[in-house]
Amino acid sequence: MANTKLTDAKTAKNDEFYTQYSDIQKEMNAFLEYDPDTFRDKTVLLPCDDPEWSNFTRFFAQNFERLGLKRLISTSYAVESKKYKDYQPTLFETESPWFDANKTRIKGKIFELTRDTNQNGRIDIDDLEWHYLEGDGDFRSKEVCKLRDEADIIVTNPPFSLFRDFLNWIMGAGKQFAIIGNINANTYKEVFPLIKENKIWTDNPFVRGAGYFETPYEINTTLSYFNSHDYREGLIRVPGVRWYTNIEIGRRHEPLQLMTMKDNLRYSKHLEIRVNGYQKYDNYDAIEVPFTDAIPSDYEGVMGVPISFLDKYCPEQFEIIGVFNHGKDGPWDFATATINGVDKYKRLAIRKKQQP
Ligand SMILES: C[S@@+](CC[C@H](N)C(=O)[O-])C[C@H]1O[C@@H](n2cnc3c(N)ncnc32)[C@H](O)[C@@H]1O
């Protein structure tokens, strides 16, 4: 199914998808494998994470010592988080000044952990002490911006409907980050130039690129992806999920193992390559490469490759020079690539890296 739940979420502002502990752990461990000191002496901010139930908060609080953190801050947004399926405000809460006349919570929450508050060296995760923020916890509020400015690293699964704003909010402050987003975000005009310049990159530790999230929304079991073999009880399967980050990771420095053009034309597992070869675009001097594993290792010119190439992108092996989207986003958006007058899918324009 081409459409994705994250895309749906973006349009419908359905932002409540909760990340599993194991997905967070896997990615943070990948950073640590590359550099065991990734988080040492750092302040980590989790700005969309209800301290009461976020697995991001849970992971970083439980691993505070091991990571060598200086300070951990987790804040949550009031307005949306009341939708969480298990969240039942008590009578005491709803009568407190933190709730409005509609019994909607109007204040965000904050939880903080420092080396001083962690003196006994053990965090009892079910006993985290949190407070209300002054405001609703919107990441764009003055209060949360101040926390961002104090942080070194920002980690979260942000609201999908605000992905662009969120990334801009981080990059504007020059912070390190790791956030979850949809694969399609990599060609947004606000995101692509950052990827092209190797200022940020994506990582895909998800099996077949799909994540499983908890959600308060009713799970519609008639949707095709719920009838698929990898349906998991109580979790929603979201295809096309990626981490976006500017923290170094080993995987992105592993070059792809590829065949030469001559070998691909003879032995490629893709019939299309063996039969059609590598066709040139009508409107740009580049060849169409419809599969990442069919990129010819010895082609020196520009190649149009699927956007999922980014999962295998090694900046020492290839350079990204642009995108074949619709030709409107900027000078790097060359055109809608066509072959014999037929539009091709959105493609990345890449070229073999010239060795110095
Ligand atoms: C995709 S959910 C992920 C929640 C949590 N980070 C996790 O992964 O389990 C995004 C969260 O951002 C919150 N949110 C929505 N708009 C926000 C805003 N303007 N500022 C901060 N958080 C917001 C939503 O309430 C939601 O809980």
The ligand as a Gaussian input file, in Angstrom:
#p B3LYP/6-31G(d) Opt

LIG

0 1
 C        4.363000      10.700000      17.495000
 S        3.962000      11.098000      19.164000
 C        5.342000      10.409000      19.985000
 C        5.301000      10.472000      21.466000
 C        6.608000      10.016000      22.119000
 N        7.701000      10.884000      21.695000
 C        6.903000       8.590000      21.761000
 O        7.592000       8.365000      20.792000
 O        6.408000       7.682000      22.439000
 C        4.284000      12.843000      19.142000
 C        3.917000      13.539000      20.439000
 O        4.120000      14.938000      20.280000
 C        3.101000      15.631000      20.980000
 N        2.934000      16.960000      20.376000
 C        2.039000      17.359000      19.448000
 N        2.198000      18.662000      19.182000
 C        3.224000      19.087000      19.965000
 C        3.851000      20.334000      20.148000
 N        3.454000      21.398000      19.469000
 N        4.864000      20.420000      21.040000
 C        5.286000      19.344000      21.721000
 N        4.721000      18.127000      21.583000
 C        3.700000      18.001000      20.717000
 C        1.891000      14.767000      20.802000
 O        0.972000      14.989000      21.849000
 C        2.482000      13.358000      20.836000
 O        2.412000      12.793000      22.110000

